[in-house]
Amino acid sequence: MKSLGVIETRGLVAAIQAVDAACKAAGVTCIGYRKVGSGLVSVCFEGEISAVHTAIERGVEVASATDAEVHSLVIARPERCIVDALSNLKGHPPRAKAPVTTVIDAPVIEPQAPAPISEDKNAAHKKGKKA
């Protein structure tokens, strides 16, 4: 992730308007949203630092027309733990994880000895006789 931008609005409608305006204003990606509580909705974006600044400014401008209480935040080169904390956002696309190789110990099958051969080859074909 290059940069992280967050817009917080009161209400989902204002958040959707902010996301629409932000994504149209610059080349950013909406990575998800979170309903904080008491009607607050936070929407997160990622992209180049200049694109995130432009997108956040435009999103705040549009959301302010509907909601007077809009807050924003831009973090350039966020720490890895911040990105990991945001991995449980709603609407967050799943990221490809590194393949994990596991070694499974298969049971060892030992060869069995062949069945003994009867000396009387015709013993199985004779009726009434048990082998």
C-alpha positions as CSV (number, residue, x, y, z in Angstrom):
1,M,0.0,0.0,0.0
2,K,1.4,3.4,-0.9
3,S,-0.9,5.8,1.0
4,L,-4.0,5.5,3.1
5,G,-6.9,7.9,3.2
6,V,-10.0,7.9,5.4
7,I,-13.2,9.8,5.3
8,E,-15.6,9.6,8.2
9,T,-19.2,10.8,7.8
10,R,-22.4,10.6,9.7
11,G,-24.7,8.3,7.8
12,L,-24.2,5.8,5.0
13,V,-25.6,8.0,2.2
14,A,-23.0,10.7,2.8
15,A,-20.3,8.0,2.8
16,I,-21.5,6.6,-0.5
17,Q,-21.5,10.1,-2.0
18,A,-18.0,10.7,-0.7
19,V,-16.7,7.4,-2.1
20,D,-18.2,8.1,-5.5
21,A,-16.7,11.6,-5.7
22,A,-13.3,10.5,-4.4
23,C,-13.0,7.6,-6.8
24,K,-14.0,9.8,-9.8
25,A,-11.6,12.6,-8.8
26,A,-8.4,10.6,-8.7
27,G,-6.9,7.1,-9.2
28,V,-7.6,5.6,-5.8
29,T,-9.2,2.4,-4.7
30,C,-11.8,2.1,-2.0
31,I,-10.5,-0.8,0.2
32,G,-13.6,-1.0,2.5
33,Y,-15.7,0.7,5.1
34,R,-16.6,0.3,8.8
35,K,-19.7,1.3,10.7
36,V,-18.1,2.9,13.8
37,G,-21.3,3.4,15.7
38,S,-23.8,6.2,16.4
39,G,-24.3,6.6,12.7
40,L,-20.6,7.2,11.9
41,V,-19.2,5.5,8.8
42,S,-15.5,5.4,7.9
43,V,-14.4,4.7,4.4
44,C,-10.8,3.8,3.5
45,F,-8.9,4.4,0.3
46,E,-5.4,3.5,-1.0
47,G,-3.3,4.8,-3.8
48,E,-0.5,7.3,-4.6
49,I,-0.1,10.1,-2.1
50,S,-1.1,12.9,-4.5
51,A,-4.1,10.9,-5.7
52,V,-5.2,10.1,-2.2
53,H,-5.0,13.8,-1.2
54,T,-7.0,14.9,-4.3
55,A,-9.6,12.2,-3.7
56,I,-10.0,12.9,0.0
57,E,-10.4,16.7,-0.6
58,R,-13.1,16.0,-3.3
59,G,-14.9,13.4,-1.2
60,V,-15.0,15.7,1.9
61,E,-16.3,18.6,-0.3
62,V,-19.2,16.5,-1.6
63,A,-20.0,14.9,1.7
64,S,-20.0,18.3,3.5
65,A,-23.0,19.3,1.3
66,T,-25.1,16.6,2.9
67,D,-23.4,16.3,6.3
68,A,-21.7,19.2,8.1
69,E,-19.7,16.8,10.3
70,V,-17.2,15.2,8.0
71,H,-13.6,14.3,9.0
72,S,-10.7,13.0,7.0
73,L,-7.2,11.6,7.4
74,V,-4.3,10.9,5.0
75,I,-1.3,8.7,6.0
76,A,1.6,8.4,3.6
77,R,3.4,5.0,3.7
78,P,1.4,3.6,6.7
79,E,3.1,1.0,8.9
80,R,2.4,-2.6,8.1
81,C,0.4,-3.1,11.4
82,I,-2.0,-0.4,10.3
83,V,-2.7,-2.3,7.0
84,D,-3.1,-5.6,8.9
85,A,-5.6,-3.9,11.2
86,L,-7.7,-2.7,8.3
87,S,-7.8,-6.2,6.7
88,N,-11.2,-6.9,8.4
89,L,-13.1,-4.0,6.8
90,K,-16.4,-4.7,5.2
91,G,-16.3,-4.7,1.5
92,H,-12.5,-5.4,1.6
93,P,-11.5,-7.5,-1.3
94,P,-9.6,-10.6,-0.3
95,R,-5.8,-10.3,-0.9
96,A,-3.8,-13.2,-2.2
97,K,-1.8,-14.9,0.5
98,A,1.5,-16.6,0.1
99,P,1.1,-20.3,-0.6
100,V,1.8,-22.5,2.4
101,T,3.4,-25.8,1.7
102,T,2.6,-28.6,4.1
103,V,4.3,-32.0,4.3
104,I,2.0,-34.8,5.0
105,D,3.5,-38.0,6.3
106,A,1.9,-40.8,4.3
107,P,1.6,-44.2,6.0
108,V,4.3,-46.7,4.9
109,I,2.7,-49.7,3.3
110,E,4.9,-52.8,3.6
111,P,4.7,-55.4,0.9
112,Q,2.9,-58.6,2.0
113,A,4.2,-62.0,1.4
114,P,2.4,-63.9,-1.4
115,A,-0.2,-66.5,-0.3
116,P,1.3,-70.1,-0.1
117,I,0.7,-72.2,-3.2
118,S,-1.1,-75.5,-2.6
119,E,0.8,-78.6,-3.6
120,D,-2.3,-80.1,-5.1
121,K,-3.2,-77.8,-8.0
122,N,-6.6,-79.3,-8.5
123,A,-7.6,-79.2,-4.8
124,A,-9.7,-76.1,-5.3
125,H,-11.5,-77.6,-8.2
126,K,-12.6,-80.9,-6.6
127,K,-16.1,-80.8,-5.3
128,G,-16.7,-81.7,-1.7
129,K,-13.1,-81.3,-0.7
130,K,-12.0,-78.5,1.5
131,A,-8.6,-77.0,0.9
